[in-house]
Structures are given as C-alpha cells and as structure tokens.
Amino acid sequence: MKRITSAGLSLTAAVIALAHGSMAHAATQAAAEAQRTAPDADAETMSSTDIVVTAQKRSQTLIDVPQSVSVISGDLLEQQHATSFADYLKNVPNLQLVQGTPGQGRLVLRGVNTGGVASTVAVYVDETPFGSSTALANGAELAGDFDTLDIARIEVLKGPQGTLYGASSLGGLLKFVTNEPTTDQIEGKVLGGVEFTDGGKASYRGAAMINLPITDTLAFRASGSYRKQGGYIDSIGTAASRVDDDFNDLRNYGGRASLLWKPDSRLSVRLSAVLQNLNVDGAPSVVEADPRTLKPLYGGLTLSEYLPSFSDVKYRLYNGTIDYDFGFATLTSATSYGEQLQSLRSDYTANLSAALAGPYSDLLESFGLPRIPQNNAAFDQATESRKWTQELRLASNGGGFLDWLVGGYYTHEKALISQQLNLVEPGTLTPIPYPLELVQYDLRSRYEEFAGFANATLHLSPWFDVDIGGRYSHNRQRADQVTDSVLLGSSNIGDLRSSDNVFTYSVAPKVKFGDRASLYARVAKGYRPGGPNVVPAGAPGSTPTTYDPDTVTSYELGFKGETADGTFGLDASIYHIDWNNIQLAAVVNGFGINANGRGANIDGAEIAATMRPTAGFVTSVNFALNDAKLSGDTDPLVVGAVKGDRLPFTPKYSISVNADYQWALGGDATASIGGSIRSLSGQSGNYDPVYRALYGHFARVPAYEVIDLRAGLSFGRYAVNAYVDNLTNVAGITATQALTANGLFRNANGALGTGVIRPRTAGVSIAVGF
C-alpha cells in the first residue's frame, strides 16, 4: 500500500491542479460551449457529462459515479464492427479475455484470475444476471458473449460489485444495455458484410433491426443476425483420419425482441427475450505449439484432430421489468429466466486411445472383461444452467440531502454436467460396440441465494458526497453425482450440501470540482460463493468435501475530469486489491476438486484519456499497469504456484490507442478513417504443475501488438465501411491448455494447446437505415 499511497499523493496533486484549471476557465469557455452546433454535439463533443449510465442501478452521468466505469457506445461498436468480447477489448483498460474457442471465454478485470471454473466477472443484460453463480457449472469458462447488434452501450464496472450486483463480481461487471422500443417513430436498419481471413475461409454477416410504434403507449423492437465466420486452423490428424483445412468455423445467429408499454408517465412495463446460438467446429479451437517457446508447430496454425469435434452454446434469456413512479421514489421489479446450454465433443484420441487399447485393456482382461479395440476416443459433454432471478428495489427520485436505494434479491439455479467417453472406428464416427460404459458421469447441482441490499448517497455539501452501500447474502447449495462406468466405477453420491453467509459493502467519498471534475476514493468488498466438492464416498479423508467463499477488498483512488469545451477528458485511478482464500481448480488424491489457496495482492493503475483537438477528430488512449501476484504458496503437486507467482493472463502493462477522423464531403455525405493499436506485455499462462515440473516455470506468453484499420463513407441512409483487423498478422496467444489430461499428454507429440487471435482479416460492410 505504501507505493499506492505515494502515487496517490502525486495523482491527487496533479488532478486537483487540472480540475482547478478547468473551473478557472469555465467562464471564458461558456460562450464557446454555447456555440457548439447540434450536428457536432453528438459526434464530436460527446463528453462524460453527457453519458448517462446505470452502474449504481439509477441513472447518473458518468462523471458522478464514484468508481471506475468504462462505457462503449453502440455507435462505437458499429463503427469498429465489434460483435464479440474479443472485438472491444481495445476500448476498456484492464479487461482481458482468456479464450480458446468462441462461446467459451473467461473475462478478467484488473487481474482477478487464477484459472478456476467460477466467474470473477459478472455479466448482465439490462436487469438480468446471466450465467452460473457457482463453480459446479463452469461459469467462468462460459461468460455470456452476446451479439452487440442494436446495443445502446456496454458498461464495464471495475472493482468488486458485491453491494449492488452480488456474487461472482470480484473483479467487476460487464453490462449490456439494450435499446428500448420507442413510440416516437418507425426505425429500421439492414446490414450485410463479407470478410476474408489470411489462410482461412471467407466469412459473412447479415443483420436487421426494426422499431414499430403500435399505439401511443405501446412499442415493439426486434433485431436478428446471422454470422458465419470461416475457420483458419488446419486439422492435420493422421494418414488414417480426416484431414480438414480451416475446420474451426463459427456460426453465430439469433435475435432479440422487446415490448414496451407506458400507459402514463408513472408506469413502464418492458418484456424482453434474447435467443442466440454459437456453433463452433473444433472444440477447442486451439493450435498445437512448442511447449517451451509457445510458437505454433508444423509451419502454421494446426491441430491434430482425429475425429470431428464441436462446441454448441445456446443462450435463452427472458425478462420482465416493471417500473412505477410514486413521486418520492420509483419501485422496480425485475423477473428473469435464463438458460445457458452447451454440448461439445472433444477429441481424446491423441492422449487416450493407445492407453485404452493397451494398459487399460490389460487391466480389464485381468478381471475377465473384454479388451478395448483400436479406436478413436470422443469425449462428449453437456453443460446446462437454468436460472430464475427476482429483484425488487425502491429508489428515491433524487434531490435534497439524500439519495437512497433499498432492495431484495432471490435466485434459484439448477445445473447439470453430463460426460461420456465414446469409442469410434478410426477415421470415422462409426461407434465401436462395447458391452460396458467406459465413462458415464452426471453431476446435478442446485444453488439458491437470498440477499438484501441498500445504498445511499449523502450530499454533505455542494462539492462533497459520500456513497455508502451494504449487502447481506445467504446462499445454499446441493449436489448429486452418479457414475456408472468401467474407468470411474459405479457410485451414487447424493445430498452434498454447503451454505454461506456473507456481508459485502462499499464506501466512496467524492469531492466535486464544478460539474466537470471529481476526485473519489472507494473501498469495496466482493465475494464468490463456496460450495460442495463431489468426491466418492471411499475417497481418502484428506480430500476436501467443500470449498469456502473467496473475497476481495479493493482500495481505489480515482479522478474524472474534462475541460469545459469537452476537448480533453481524463479518467485515472490507482488501486490495491487484497484477494483472500482464493479458489483454485486442483487435483487431490486423484480427484478433481475446487480448493482454497491463501491469497493474492494486486496493485495497479489505469488511465483513460480522450482528446478532441478539432471537429471530427477523436483519439482515446487507454493504459493499465498491473502487479498481480500470489501472496502465499499453494500445494506444489496440486496447483504448482508459489508466493510471488504472477496471476495467469494478467499482463503487467497494456496500452491501446484509438483514433478516428470524420469530415464532410458535401450534402449529407461524410467520410471517415481510423485505426487502433493494442499492446500487451508478456503474461503467465495458466497454472499447471506438470508444466512447471518439466520447465521450472509456467508457460510464458510473449508480448504482442494488434493493429486494426478502418475507413467509411456515409450517404444519409446508406453507409459503406471497410476494415483490416490484425494488420501485421500476429499470432497473439489468448489461452493455454494444461499440458496433460488423464495422466497423459493432452496433444500429439507432447504439444501444448494454445488459443490464438484471429489472423489478418479484411472486410467490407454495407448498412441501410430508415
């Protein structure tokens, strides 16, 4: 904390000077402010005082929120043709994505990551939390990557959000805010595009949106999209198996619909539905790399695939939100039901088929059981999460000494993980008949949470506020496991239970310098639920049967400010995070479990600066510095990490620069050009005790830079855009697999599986609006 405190004194002095300068010039800049024309105001002079967010579950301007919040507008998403997590990382300092396959991604904010299977970043769509709250349904690896068509904005809240958003928001929260239906007028848009990837197949996209006023009080809005992303990884297999170029195709399609009824100024009822499918050939979409250098093997992006694999993910989300204004306060009821369903097939041939037909067969034969023939091994898994939530809150309508909010929350989640090992004839998908099940595993779990929360902002003076919040949460979990197979044995383990009681809080004083600058401090606590470990009844007594919650306490000092004419804005923060009792994925006594380690410390700083030096020219610079390390040892045979090890996939620094220039061509025609560069320092790969035992350290992910370029023409209702992503065609690494599985090397020839960013891609899109 000493370094943070010293840095904080310097930052405080600097930003107070900036704020003082801003206020001193406010009078002389007022005339210039008034002269800004309406057409320019939206495109060229949008500032933090104009941006309204719902980070604290009430509408506030961005500069009034006493915590670090990044906002990506829908216009910017469209301008940068951003359709998934990977496309807008460059706009948010300290946001990382660990991903080997689309639809299977782990979000990381401010380095809060140890590679476990429970989320540290919560995902919301409007009022709805999405995804599993527990470690029993792979929530961390299945973050909801929703299509961004017709999104109003994305809000990224950094630091723990346990007070207002509850469990599994240790690192922060990513919130999709969709466009509401409007009764003002009919609106619509149609767009289409094509892309070409270096060394891969062509890609296509089509999408449409419509807004329909039905009556003066009722409106309907809907959108739909289809995207076919061509593959770029080659399957090399063996001479006896399928060889497929560019096999990792992605099909992402779905739609969103919303009905809004506002019979008067007091009552609002909104019903929404989201349906989206992400179907990927190749599960996972990783490439084989030299385990020591992490460079791709065999002269390109390849994977030894012996049988076709896939990953299909379905999102289903339904919400009803009712707001009623009593005058002094507004009552909000949000009822939601969500489903996240994944089915996948992974190719286990490289590391399991020989053992099944060899040593395992020898063992079976010794018990009088038939041998397993030569085979290809297919591992099939279904993961299902079904979640009901209900939130009821009452929030004051503002004004006076106190703004307040009180509420209650309930969630009920059911989950299933079902796994099978199936044998097929080499080079085909023809099943090999075998009289016994080799692997059949079913894990059913249930999670319930009850919570009450409150938040208050005390306006102690025109220039000084204090924001205080607290939340009490109680959760209970139950799990049942059934195995019936040769390799796992037969067991029925039921009624495994756990429960937690947790209090989280936040305190954030804020000093305001006029209406364009503020200095805040924030202390906040977040938590992630513990749960039961499902282990056989005969497991050794040293095998943990439960794991505990882990918590973070974050200390943050930040500044938000801009010049009076909006040409320069700055959002800067420094922070220290104490992460205690961290949850880790581990293997104890041969059983995969969730375990608790000691802790980690994270010290960091973020700067987001926006400059508008002249009309039409906007530049943003995002910088993040992170020193994220374990503060205690873990079991060297279980996790392999020791005190001082960096947290996985947390670069020590990252920087991105985005610049765009737009100018008039005459009439209603405009042109634009722009570009982005994102640079990441070297990172540590996932914790892997086998890798460390072999090489003395965890995988070392090299630093890399990604450059994107874009240009466009607009003619009133028509727009044409062209772009090149990953201009220099770098193979930046986004994930590392464990080197072994089932006690054997996971990939052929001891290769390490790594996720990589998409190669150089050039595309063009056309949009028509009305």
Secondary structure, 3 states (H helix, E strand, C coil): CHHHHHHHHHHHHHHHHHHHHHHHCHHHHHHHHHCCCHHHHHHCCCCCCCCEECCCCCCEEHHHCCCCEEEEEHHHHHHCCCCCHHHCHHHCCCEEEEEEECCEEEEEECCCCCCCCCCCEEEEECCEEECCCCCCCCHHHHCCCCCCCCEEEEEEEECCCHHHHCCCCCCEEEEEEECCCCCCCCEEEEEEEEEEECCCCEEEEEEEEEEEECCCCEEEEEEEEEEEECCCCEECCCCCCCCECCCCCEEEEEEEEEEEECCCCCEEEEEEEEEEEEEEECCCCCEEECCCCCCECCCCCEECCCCCCEEEEEEEEEEEEEEEECCCEEEEEEEEEEEEEEEEEEECHHHHHHHHHHHHHHHHHHCCCCCCCCCEEEEEEEEEEEEEEEEEEEEECCCCCEEEEEEEEEEEEEEEEEEEEEEECCCCCCECCCCCCCEEEEEEEEEEEEEEEEEEEEEEECCEEEEEEEEEEEEEEEEEEEEEECCCEEEEEEEEEEEEEEEEEEEEEEEECCCCEEEEEEEEEEEECCEECCCCCCCCCCCCCEECCEEEEEEEEEEEEECCCCCEEEEEEEEEEEEECCEEEEEECCEEEEEECCEEEEEEEEEEEEEEEECCEEEEEEEEEEEEEECCCCCCCCCCCCCCCECCCCCCEEEEEEEEEEEEEECCEEEEEEEEEEEECCEECCCCHHHHHHHCCCCEECCEEEEEEEEEEEECCEEEEEEEECCCCCCCEEEECCCEECCEECCHHHCEEEEECCCCEEEEEEEEEC
